[in-house]
Amino acid sequence: MSMRPEAIPAGPAPALAVATRFSGRITATWWYTMAGVLFLEGTLVFLWVAAPTGHGHGHARTVTIAAAGMVWWVSTVPLLRRYRHAGSPPGAHRWAVLVPLLIAAACGAVVGAAAGLWMLAVVPLVQSALLLHWPPGLRVRVAAAATVLLVVLWLIDARGPAAADFDAGGGWLLGAFCLFIPVTTVLSLWWWDVLVTLDRARVSEANLGATRERLRVATDVHDLQGHHLQVIALQLELAERLLAKQDPDAAMAQLRAARSSVDEARQGTRDLATRFRSVPLLDELANVVDLLRAAGTEVEAAVDPAADAAPAEVLGPVIRETTTNVLRHGGGRWARLALSRSGAVWRYEISNHASGEDPAGGGGSGLEGVARRVAEAGGAVEVRRGKQDFTVVVTVPAETVPAQAPEGAPGPPATDEEGR
């Protein structure tokens, strides 16, 4: 079947990027940040070993600096992992901070003594201290003070016993890199903090939007039901008074009016529910992509730009149910969905990673309900289970016609108007 994937125009709902790979949560950004900091620290340790400083430049010096540098490098990993999960109360896990700082101080002393440079004795402790979760604004002052201290020590080392090695090459590069590492670390962690703040703001905005929508629904229901219930109460009270006055005809008229008010309230409630359930399919699909992306799933979508013309009363619940199926049993790796029209038939397809378990939920009734709903509209459902994927294909006619009950079968249940 030929697909016509085109971009969905931007609207009130988030626009769907068709055939676009979406990244998961900002977790991947953290791993990039952590890997970048560790890479720079590893490069710094390499420069410690390679720089022509120290006394004798022998094998013992190289092994000592390399061993101390690697121990310090490993000790920064717990600090980085703790930074990601910042939020513990003050004083919590104190040793998780003190131990890496003590290791950094000890390794710095060993490296500084072996290299004969004051700067190298201080850099490990400075770098480890900058990996702590400082309060807003304080980290900048700490980084500025540390940079000034390192510059002073760099100037002292450049005029000290190792000055000849600095002039010979390697020492100046080492000093510049020692100044570069703390600044880069602060910028990387600051960028991570910005992303965390933006992510929390996005979640808060979504929750606020849902809260506003619930409040709007509650207000509409209150206004509708409150008005009708007040009228019904007055009509029943009047009917009671008329019965007490031996006027049954007038009382019966008020009872009929009350019943009419009940019917109006019921119809108004039904219309209100219908209005809130009638979400355009383009918005429905955009919400699906947003929801799957928020769950860490890579999403690819191909949607006909005229999707709003599809039977939303059939496909809307189908889209919601299959999305729930993906979130509950899909494994969270990837998902692909497509909605297109071929002649007089609309075709909706959703595939996802199966992760070895039964994606249908072990005999759940979700897909059975989808099949019943689609069959009532004259469509069909196809389910395909592969080793690594699970696919649901739904086809419905563009003009849905409810299925006719077999001859002799009981008729539809009584409606509210018929006194159910």
TORNUNU-514466 format. One record per residue (C-alpha): residue number from 1; x, y, z. Coordinates in nm, 3 decimals. Layout:
BEGIN
{NUM, {X, Y, Z}};
...
END
This chain:
BEGIN
{1, {0.000, 0.000, 0.000}};
{2, {0.138, 0.336, -0.093}};
{3, {0.192, 0.569, 0.198}};
{4, {0.180, 0.946, 0.178}};
{5, {0.370, 1.054, 0.485}};
{6, {0.362, 1.429, 0.508}};
{7, {0.433, 1.671, 0.784}};
{8, {0.140, 1.748, 1.009}};
{9, {0.081, 2.121, 1.032}};
{10, {0.152, 2.282, 1.364}};
{11, {-0.155, 2.348, 1.573}};
{12, {-0.267, 2.364, 1.931}};
{13, {-0.136, 2.014, 1.993}};
{14, {0.234, 1.928, 1.958}};
{15, {0.324, 1.882, 1.593}};
{16, {0.410, 1.533, 1.480}};
{17, {0.742, 1.495, 1.306}};
{18, {0.679, 1.232, 1.045}};
{19, {0.943, 0.965, 0.990}};
{20, {1.160, 1.130, 1.254}};
{21, {1.357, 0.953, 1.522}};
{22, {1.297, 1.099, 1.867}};
{23, {1.553, 1.061, 2.144}};
{24, {1.448, 0.928, 2.483}};
{25, {1.470, 1.115, 2.809}};
{26, {1.756, 1.343, 2.904}};
{27, {1.925, 1.036, 3.052}};
{28, {2.132, 1.004, 2.735}};
{29, {2.250, 1.363, 2.780}};
{30, {2.376, 1.278, 3.127}};
{31, {2.581, 0.985, 2.996}};
{32, {2.734, 1.214, 2.733}};
{33, {2.814, 1.470, 3.003}};
{34, {2.966, 1.213, 3.236}};
{35, {3.167, 1.052, 2.955}};
{36, {3.297, 1.394, 2.847}};
{37, {3.416, 1.484, 3.198}};
{38, {3.582, 1.144, 3.244}};
{39, {3.749, 1.173, 2.903}};
{40, {3.899, 1.510, 2.993}};
{41, {4.019, 1.376, 3.327}};
{42, {4.175, 1.076, 3.152}};
{43, {4.352, 1.308, 2.909}};
{44, {4.482, 1.510, 3.204}};
{45, {4.625, 1.195, 3.365}};
{46, {4.795, 1.110, 3.035}};
{47, {4.954, 1.456, 3.026}};
{48, {5.075, 1.410, 3.382}};
{49, {5.260, 1.098, 3.271}};
{50, {5.387, 1.241, 2.942}};
{51, {5.497, 1.586, 3.064}};
{52, {5.879, 1.617, 3.102}};
{53, {5.870, 1.726, 3.467}};
{54, {5.998, 1.581, 3.790}};
{55, {6.334, 1.439, 3.883}};
{56, {6.502, 1.166, 3.686}};
{57, {6.212, 1.112, 3.442}};
{58, {6.250, 0.740, 3.511}};
{59, {6.024, 0.440, 3.510}};
{60, {5.941, 0.473, 3.879}};
{61, {5.814, 0.829, 3.831}};
{62, {5.595, 0.725, 3.538}};
{63, {5.442, 0.431, 3.724}};
{64, {5.382, 0.640, 4.037}};
{65, {5.207, 0.923, 3.852}};
{66, {5.005, 0.682, 3.636}};
{67, {4.888, 0.475, 3.933}};
{68, {4.794, 0.779, 4.143}};
{69, {4.623, 0.940, 3.845}};
{70, {4.416, 0.632, 3.770}};
{71, {4.309, 0.595, 4.133}};
{72, {4.197, 0.957, 4.136}};
{73, {4.021, 0.918, 3.800}};
{74, {3.820, 0.622, 3.931}};
{75, {3.733, 0.809, 4.253}};
{76, {3.552, 1.079, 4.052}};
{77, {3.299, 0.831, 3.914}};
{78, {3.098, 0.806, 4.242}};
{79, {3.093, 1.185, 4.266}};
{80, {2.955, 1.214, 3.913}};
{81, {2.691, 0.949, 3.976}};
{82, {2.592, 1.119, 4.300}};
{83, {2.566, 1.452, 4.119}};
{84, {2.310, 1.308, 3.882}};
{85, {2.090, 1.198, 4.174}};
{86, {2.139, 1.516, 4.374}};
{87, {1.865, 1.600, 4.617}};
{88, {1.968, 1.418, 4.934}};
{89, {1.929, 1.617, 5.256}};
{90, {2.241, 1.793, 5.392}};
{91, {2.467, 1.552, 5.575}};
{92, {2.327, 1.243, 5.401}};
{93, {2.590, 1.001, 5.265}};
{94, {2.868, 1.216, 5.409}};
{95, {3.129, 0.948, 5.354}};
{96, {3.029, 0.915, 4.991}};
{97, {3.169, 1.268, 4.951}};
{98, {3.455, 1.268, 5.202}};
{99, {3.620, 0.947, 5.079}};
{100, {3.659, 1.062, 4.713}};
{101, {3.787, 1.402, 4.834}};
{102, {4.043, 1.238, 5.061}};
{103, {4.153, 1.013, 4.775}};
{104, {4.188, 1.316, 4.549}};
{105, {4.399, 1.498, 4.808}};
{106, {4.625, 1.195, 4.862}};
{107, {4.666, 1.126, 4.489}};
{108, {4.737, 1.494, 4.425}};
{109, {5.009, 1.493, 4.687}};
{110, {5.170, 1.186, 4.528}};
{111, {5.151, 1.327, 4.174}};
{112, {5.275, 1.669, 4.283}};
{113, {5.573, 1.521, 4.464}};
{114, {5.662, 1.292, 4.174}};
{115, {5.629, 1.568, 3.913}};
{116, {5.773, 1.844, 4.126}};
{117, {5.479, 2.075, 4.053}};
{118, {5.250, 2.247, 4.302}};
{119, {4.975, 2.273, 4.043}};
{120, {4.947, 1.898, 4.002}};
{121, {4.922, 1.857, 4.377}};
{122, {4.610, 2.075, 4.387}};
{123, {4.429, 1.996, 4.058}};
{124, {4.279, 1.656, 4.165}};
{125, {4.123, 1.803, 4.480}};
{126, {3.994, 2.109, 4.289}};
{127, {3.840, 1.893, 4.016}};
{128, {3.675, 1.655, 4.264}};
{129, {3.541, 1.947, 4.469}};
{130, {3.379, 2.096, 4.158}};
{131, {3.190, 1.769, 4.105}};
{132, {2.992, 1.830, 4.423}};
{133, {2.641, 1.968, 4.397}};
{134, {2.699, 2.325, 4.513}};
{135, {2.406, 2.560, 4.579}};
{136, {2.311, 2.794, 4.292}};
{137, {2.568, 3.069, 4.244}};
{138, {2.823, 2.920, 4.483}};
{139, {2.980, 2.689, 4.226}};
{140, {3.079, 2.985, 4.009}};
{141, {3.258, 3.151, 4.300}};
{142, {3.430, 2.825, 4.393}};
{143, {3.541, 2.772, 4.032}};
{144, {3.670, 3.130, 4.008}};
{145, {3.868, 3.096, 4.332}};
{146, {4.008, 2.759, 4.220}};
{147, {4.112, 2.905, 3.885}};
{148, {4.292, 3.194, 4.053}};
{149, {4.470, 2.948, 4.284}};
{150, {4.579, 2.730, 3.991}};
{151, {4.707, 3.034, 3.798}};
{152, {4.917, 3.138, 4.098}};
{153, {5.057, 2.787, 4.138}};
{154, {5.125, 2.773, 3.765}};
{155, {5.332, 3.091, 3.786}};
{156, {5.518, 2.954, 4.089}};
{157, {5.597, 2.629, 3.908}};
{158, {5.708, 2.822, 3.597}};
{159, {5.969, 3.003, 3.811}};
{160, {6.064, 2.703, 4.021}};
{161, {6.296, 2.405, 3.966}};
{162, {6.077, 2.276, 3.680}};
{163, {6.103, 2.600, 3.481}};
{164, {6.347, 2.443, 3.235}};
{165, {6.102, 2.161, 3.168}};
{166, {5.827, 2.416, 3.104}};
{167, {6.044, 2.591, 2.848}};
{168, {6.140, 2.260, 2.690}};
{169, {5.778, 2.187, 2.608}};
{170, {5.499, 1.991, 2.766}};
{171, {5.482, 2.181, 3.092}};
{172, {5.298, 2.481, 2.950}};
{173, {5.048, 2.253, 2.776}};
{174, {5.000, 2.068, 3.101}};
{175, {4.940, 2.390, 3.290}};
{176, {4.692, 2.521, 3.034}};
{177, {4.501, 2.193, 3.042}};
{178, {4.491, 2.199, 3.422}};
{179, {4.319, 2.538, 3.398}};
{180, {4.091, 2.418, 3.119}};
{181, {3.955, 2.112, 3.302}};
{182, {3.776, 2.290, 3.594}};
{183, {3.615, 2.550, 3.369}};
{184, {3.492, 2.284, 3.126}};
{185, {3.358, 2.073, 3.412}};
{186, {3.162, 2.365, 3.556}};
{187, {3.012, 2.446, 3.217}};
{188, {2.918, 2.081, 3.155}};
{189, {2.746, 2.046, 3.493}};
{190, {2.576, 2.382, 3.448}};
{191, {2.439, 2.264, 3.114}};
{192, {2.311, 1.945, 3.277}};
{193, {2.138, 2.151, 3.548}};
{194, {1.971, 2.361, 3.279}};
{195, {1.841, 2.048, 3.105}};
{196, {1.710, 1.908, 3.434}};
{197, {1.535, 2.237, 3.506}};
{198, {1.379, 2.244, 3.160}};
{199, {1.267, 1.883, 3.191}};
{200, {1.104, 1.951, 3.527}};
{201, {0.939, 2.259, 3.382}};
{202, {0.804, 2.052, 3.094}};
{203, {0.659, 1.795, 3.334}};
{204, {0.515, 2.070, 3.555}};
{205, {0.360, 2.238, 3.252}};
{206, {0.201, 1.910, 3.143}};
{207, {0.065, 1.849, 3.492}};
{208, {-0.063, 2.206, 3.511}};
{209, {-0.236, 2.165, 3.175}};
{210, {-0.401, 1.844, 3.292}};
{211, {-0.508, 2.013, 3.616}};
{212, {-0.658, 2.307, 3.428}};
{213, {-0.844, 2.068, 3.199}};
{214, {-0.984, 1.876, 3.495}};
{215, {-1.087, 2.202, 3.658}};
{216, {-1.259, 2.314, 3.341}};
{217, {-1.446, 1.983, 3.316}};
{218, {-1.545, 2.004, 3.683}};
{219, {-1.667, 2.362, 3.635}};
{220, {-1.876, 2.271, 3.331}};
{221, {-2.028, 1.970, 3.507}};
{222, {-2.100, 2.179, 3.818}};
{223, {-2.267, 2.456, 3.617}};
{224, {-2.473, 2.212, 3.413}};
{225, {-2.583, 1.980, 3.691}};
{226, {-2.618, 2.253, 3.951}};
{227, {-2.862, 2.447, 3.737}};
{228, {-3.075, 2.148, 3.647}};
{229, {-3.075, 2.002, 3.998}};
{230, {-3.187, 2.333, 4.143}};
{231, {-3.473, 2.355, 3.893}};
{232, {-3.574, 1.994, 3.960}};
{233, {-3.573, 2.051, 4.336}};
{234, {-3.801, 2.355, 4.298}};
{235, {-4.037, 2.166, 4.067}};
{236, {-4.062, 1.871, 4.305}};
{237, {-4.118, 2.104, 4.601}};
{238, {-4.396, 2.277, 4.410}};
{239, {-4.551, 1.942, 4.319}};
{240, {-4.547, 1.843, 4.686}};
{241, {-4.727, 2.162, 4.785}};
{242, {-4.987, 2.117, 4.511}};
{243, {-5.058, 1.763, 4.628}};
{244, {-5.109, 1.897, 4.978}};
{245, {-5.363, 2.143, 4.836}};
{246, {-5.556, 1.863, 4.665}};
{247, {-5.455, 1.979, 4.312}};
{248, {-5.324, 1.657, 4.150}};
{249, {-5.342, 1.787, 3.793}};
{250, {-5.113, 2.080, 3.866}};
{251, {-4.885, 1.856, 4.071}};
{252, {-4.866, 1.606, 3.784}};
{253, {-4.770, 1.890, 3.548}};
{254, {-4.482, 1.982, 3.777}};
{255, {-4.370, 1.619, 3.796}};
{256, {-4.367, 1.603, 3.416}};
{257, {-4.168, 1.924, 3.409}};
{258, {-3.923, 1.773, 3.659}};
{259, {-3.888, 1.463, 3.445}};
{260, {-3.826, 1.683, 3.143}};
{261, {-3.557, 1.867, 3.339}};
{262, {-3.397, 1.533, 3.425}};
{263, {-3.390, 1.441, 3.056}};
{264, {-3.233, 1.779, 2.971}};
{265, {-2.969, 1.734, 3.239}};
{266, {-2.893, 1.384, 3.114}};
{267, {-2.868, 1.499, 2.755}};
{268, {-2.653, 1.796, 2.854}};
{269, {-2.417, 1.566, 3.043}};
{270, {-2.399, 1.333, 2.744}};
{271, {-2.324, 1.623, 2.510}};
{272, {-2.057, 1.751, 2.748}};
{273, {-1.889, 1.410, 2.761}};
{274, {-1.904, 1.381, 2.383}};
{275, {-1.742, 1.721, 2.343}};
{276, {-1.448, 1.627, 2.563}};
{277, {-1.405, 1.285, 2.404}};
{278, {-1.402, 1.418, 2.049}};
{279, {-1.029, 1.477, 2.005}};
{280, {-0.910, 1.525, 1.643}};
{281, {-0.702, 1.229, 1.527}};
{282, {-0.403, 1.449, 1.441}};
{283, {-0.399, 1.572, 1.801}};
{284, {-0.455, 1.216, 1.925}};
{285, {-0.155, 1.089, 1.730}};
{286, {0.058, 1.385, 1.839}};
{287, {-0.024, 1.301, 2.199}};
{288, {0.068, 0.937, 2.135}};
{289, {0.412, 1.034, 2.003}};
{290, {0.467, 1.266, 2.300}};
{291, {0.362, 0.995, 2.546}};
{292, {0.583, 0.726, 2.392}};
{293, {0.876, 0.965, 2.371}};
{294, {0.833, 1.058, 2.738}};
{295, {0.847, 0.685, 2.820}};
{296, {1.189, 0.659, 2.653}};
{297, {1.068, 0.497, 2.329}};
{298, {1.209, 0.588, 1.989}};
{299, {0.910, 0.678, 1.772}};
{300, {0.865, 0.692, 1.396}};
{301, {0.532, 0.816, 1.259}};
{302, {0.386, 0.841, 0.909}};
{303, {0.045, 1.008, 0.907}};
{304, {-0.179, 1.120, 0.625}};
{305, {-0.233, 1.499, 0.652}};
{306, {-0.608, 1.442, 0.607}};
{307, {-0.622, 1.212, 0.909}};
{308, {-0.888, 1.426, 1.076}};
{309, {-1.131, 1.297, 0.812}};
{310, {-1.091, 0.941, 0.939}};
{311, {-1.364, 0.797, 1.168}};
{312, {-1.239, 0.927, 1.502}};
{313, {-1.515, 0.756, 1.699}};
{314, {-1.362, 0.422, 1.594}};
{315, {-0.992, 0.492, 1.555}};
{316, {-0.958, 0.721, 1.857}};
{317, {-1.021, 0.447, 2.117}};
{318, {-0.818, 0.202, 1.905}};
{319, {-0.518, 0.437, 1.906}};
{320, {-0.543, 0.486, 2.282}};
{321, {-0.576, 0.114, 2.355}};
{322, {-0.286, 0.009, 2.131}};
{323, {-0.068, 0.283, 2.278}};
{324, {-0.144, 0.152, 2.626}};
{325, {-0.049, -0.194, 2.500}};
{326, {0.288, -0.063, 2.378}};
{327, {0.361, 0.115, 2.706}};
{328, {0.264, -0.184, 2.917}};
{329, {0.425, -0.469, 2.722}};
{330, {0.647, -0.317, 2.454}};
{331, {0.987, -0.308, 2.624}};
{332, {1.032, 0.063, 2.555}};
{333, {1.287, 0.045, 2.273}};
{334, {1.107, 0.156, 1.959}};
{335, {0.764, 0.199, 1.807}};
{336, {0.635, 0.280, 1.459}};
{337, {0.286, 0.395, 1.374}};
{338, {0.116, 0.488, 1.049}};
{339, {-0.227, 0.612, 0.947}};
{340, {-0.314, 0.635, 0.579}};
{341, {-0.607, 0.614, 0.341}};
{342, {-0.628, 0.376, 0.048}};
{343, {-0.943, 0.428, -0.153}};
{344, {-1.244, 0.392, 0.074}};
{345, {-1.046, 0.235, 0.360}};
{346, {-0.843, 0.388, 0.642}};
{347, {-0.547, 0.179, 0.762}};
{348, {-0.386, 0.223, 1.103}};
{349, {-0.074, 0.023, 1.189}};
{350, {0.136, 0.026, 1.505}};
{351, {0.447, -0.188, 1.564}};
{352, {0.672, -0.207, 1.868}};
{353, {0.958, -0.400, 2.018}};
{354, {0.825, -0.721, 2.175}};
{355, {1.111, -0.802, 2.421}};
{356, {1.021, -1.173, 2.427}};
{357, {0.700, -1.150, 2.634}};
{358, {0.343, -1.169, 2.512}};
{359, {0.269, -0.811, 2.404}};
{360, {-0.102, -0.875, 2.418}};
{361, {-0.082, -0.888, 2.792}};
{362, {-0.118, -1.257, 2.860}};
{363, {-0.477, -1.299, 2.757}};
{364, {-0.598, -0.950, 2.842}};
{365, {-0.916, -0.815, 2.691}};
{366, {-0.766, -0.499, 2.539}};
{367, {-0.717, -0.631, 2.186}};
{368, {-1.045, -0.824, 2.206}};
{369, {-1.223, -0.497, 2.280}};
{370, {-1.043, -0.332, 1.987}};
{371, {-1.153, -0.617, 1.757}};
{372, {-1.516, -0.588, 1.870}};
{373, {-1.522, -0.211, 1.824}};
{374, {-1.367, -0.230, 1.477}};
{375, {-1.597, -0.517, 1.371}};
{376, {-1.902, -0.314, 1.472}};
{377, {-1.782, -0.040, 1.235}};
{378, {-1.737, -0.289, 0.950}};
{379, {-1.358, -0.308, 0.975}};
{380, {-1.099, -0.574, 1.055}};
{381, {-0.804, -0.622, 1.291}};
{382, {-0.486, -0.816, 1.211}};
{383, {-0.234, -0.907, 1.482}};
{384, {0.118, -1.022, 1.394}};
{385, {0.362, -1.152, 1.655}};
{386, {0.728, -1.181, 1.561}};
{387, {1.036, -1.271, 1.762}};
{388, {1.133, -0.909, 1.817}};
{389, {0.824, -0.714, 1.716}};
{390, {0.449, -0.700, 1.766}};
{391, {0.218, -0.539, 1.509}};
{392, {-0.149, -0.447, 1.510}};
{393, {-0.311, -0.348, 1.179}};
{394, {-0.661, -0.196, 1.181}};
{395, {-0.861, -0.124, 0.866}};
{396, {-1.194, 0.057, 0.875}};
{397, {-1.412, 0.194, 0.596}};
{398, {-1.400, 0.569, 0.548}};
{399, {-1.777, 0.578, 0.600}};
{400, {-1.841, 0.352, 0.897}};
{401, {-2.176, 0.172, 0.915}};
{402, {-2.275, -0.011, 1.234}};
{403, {-2.296, -0.385, 1.192}};
{404, {-2.652, -0.517, 1.154}};
{405, {-2.775, -0.756, 1.418}};
{406, {-2.863, -1.105, 1.290}};
{407, {-3.232, -1.172, 1.221}};
{408, {-3.407, -1.287, 1.536}};
{409, {-3.139, -1.150, 1.768}};
{410, {-3.247, -0.930, 2.055}};
{411, {-3.255, -0.561, 1.977}};
{412, {-3.030, -0.293, 2.127}};
{413, {-3.068, -0.216, 2.496}};
{414, {-3.309, 0.056, 2.596}};
{415, {-3.171, 0.406, 2.595}};
{416, {-3.188, 0.648, 2.881}};
{417, {-3.486, 0.816, 2.718}};
{418, {-3.669, 0.485, 2.719}};
{419, {-3.638, 0.456, 3.091}};
{420, {-3.338, 0.223, 3.130}};
END
